[in-house]
Each structure stands twice: as C-alpha cells, then as structure tokens.
Amino acid sequence: MPPGSTKCAPREPTWTRMPAPRLLINSLDISRDGSRILAGTYRRAYGADLVDGLRTRFGVYCYDAAGKLLRARVIDGSAGVYWVALSADGRYAASGGLVTETTGFFDVFDLETGATLLPQVTTAGRVNRVDLSDDGAVLAACAADTVYVARQTAGAFAAPQTFALGSEAVSVAVSPDGTWVAAVSYDSTVHLFGVSAAGAMAAGSFAYPLQNASGHSVQFSPDGAWFATAHGGGNHGGSFCLFNVAQFATAPGSYWDAPVGVGGSVYSVALALSEGALVPDVAATINASDGGSVVRVRTSGASPATVWSFATARPPNCVAMNPSGSLVAIADGYPENTPGNFYLLDGSGTCRWTCPSGNMNWPIAVAAGTGAVVGGSDDANVYFFTP
C-alpha cells in the first residue's frame, strides 16, 4: 500500500472563532467560493446526548472569510445543533439537531434576508443529518427511522415527504443537482430516492451484507452520478462502498466495496473526479482505537485499488476533498479532552500542513472553488485556513 508523506509543516489558522464557550462544533459547511462559513453549536455528554437536563442557548452562526459574524440564529434546547448544510452559493442554510431528550428539529432559512423558508419541523429524536442541493432547492434530513425530503418553490419549502427505513436513519445526502437523495441506516441498508417536480419517490434499497455493522455516512460525487457510503464495526470490521446511481436505480447493489478488516471502522467518505475520469476516487477514514489512517482509492476495472494511505496521529473522524481531488482535508481526535489535529494533503497524499486543536475534531470542509479549509473542534472553536 503506497504511503502518503507524513511529514507535515505546522500551520496556524488564519482565524478562529468561538461561537459559544463549552459548546462544541459538531458540524459545519463552507460555500463554493469560501466567502461563507456555517457552524452549529452542540453539547454532548459521551454516552448520552443530554447533560443533566441542561437547557441553554444553541445556535447556527454564519461567518465571512475574514471571520466577521454575518448572522446568528439562536434556539433554546438541551443539546443543540447537530448538523448544518449550505447551498453552494452560501445563500441558503439548513440546520437540525435535538431540543429535548426526545424531540429533534430541522429548518431552512435565507442567510441574505434572515427569512425562514421552512419553519422548524419537529421529529421523534435527534436529526442526524441535513443536506441541500447546490441551488438550495432540495432538502433532505433524517431522524429516528425516517428520511424527510422537501422542495423549495416560490421562495418557500413545501411540507416534507417522509420515508420510513425500518432502522435508524443515520445519514442522508442530496445530489448536487437535487435529483437524487441517498441515505444509509444504522443496519447498513443503503437507500436511494428520486426527486422531481412531482415529489420524491423511493428508487431502491440494498441491505449491505455486513454482520452487526452500522452505517455511518453517505456522500455524492461532484457530478451526482455516484455515491459512497461508510460503515463501521461488526464481526467483519468496517467497509466503504461505491454505488453508481443509474445502476442502483434499476438493480440496487454496490459497484464495489472495500472492507478495512476486523477492528477498523469507517466514519467518513469523500468523492472527487480528476480531469477526464469517469469514475470518482474515494477517500475514507479508517478509524482504530489508537490512531488510524485515510486512504484514497481509485477504481481499477470494477474493483477498488489503493492509491495511497496517510497515517493520522489520532483516529480520523472526517475527510473532505475539493471536486478534482487535488486537496484532501482531514480532522482527527479521540478520546475526549485530548488534542486533535487538522491536516491538508495534496492529491498525491503528501501533507502540506497540520494544525493542532485543543480537543478532538469531527467536521472539516473544503471550499470547492478556492480551496479554503474550515474545521470544527470540541474545543468550541471554528478554525479557518486560507488557501
């Protein structure tokens, strides 16, 4: 397995911002041009989402590339904002999370005007993910065993359609053009939904044969023709899988799958299309108890072939790539109250820089058009890095 270079130059962030002391940053997003950064604040006690029934003020915060706070929306709750998403131009924002021990929420708003486009929708349990199409016209969210899909017309979202998966809905993703929604459930079943002006409809599902494994995340390729899923645990270890949308819609199943072995778990995947490529590369985090790695895989025939592997100092939690795959960003860290790290690699797996944080890190994102990087940490800070 070819190694990526682990020699990383130290890098200071361009700026950091702490939206609220002691509230961690579990999710964030960045616009295509890097001019808007969206982050949500959340509070978690490990082993439970709520902290002694604490009620406090949680929020969604939008910054510009200079770190100026442009807009904030604050809610009262017991845990807060678990996930956020931005449209590609940074105008529309979605958020979701948990407001009481048993009640979740998601909503959509216009960052230009502050107008609410989809009033807060109440769910049974925490909203685990929200996602938007590039133009912000299609929303997907998931909570409990349900996937929600809503479309925006004439400046407002219609009431969401709901789809029951039969197992906890862990992650959803919307294709860039808004015509597809993919989801993965806790039992590792993969689902696909078609979206049109007439509404959303189920296009197929595939029960991935990983005994006792759990689904973790799903992402689309930049052209929307492919998606990948991450799975962890189980008797056979974790895995990540690539799916072709057109193929799945007619005969559900994976294009290929890449097991990582017993003891490994995959939390995050990212997809990129290098110039002239028809099948995307997939980057995946391989998480182990004492560290881990990020691998980049390219399709050879109809099978995955490792291009490189990069070892992280702590277990990696998230990986992101720009559309061409020339930049690969990584967030690592575990256990709680242990410093984590952010990394930026080039497309060959060579480390450009690393930056430590005060606690473990979960989210990281790369601006598709500029290469700016933004990361979030359990130390309550948003970290921004210019290209």
ABEGO torsion letter per residue (X at the ends): XBBBBABBBBBBBABBBBABBGBBBABBBBBAAGABBBBBBBBBBBGBABBGGBBBBBBBBBBBAAGBBABBBBBBBAAEBABBBBBAAGABBBBBEBABAABBBBBBBBAAAGBBABBBBBBBEBBABBBBBAAGABBBBBBEABBBBBBBBGGBBBBBBBBBAGBBBABBBBBAAGABBBBBBAAGBBBBBBBBAAEBBBAEBBBBBBBGBBBABBBBBAAGABBBBBBBEEAAEBBBBBBBAAAAAABBEBABBBBAEBGBBBABBBBBBBBGBABBBBBBBBBBAAEEBBBBBBBBEABBBBABBBBBABBBABBBBBAAGABBBBBBEOBBGBBBBBBBBBAAGBBABBBBBABBBABBBBBAAAGBBBBBBAAGBBBBBBX
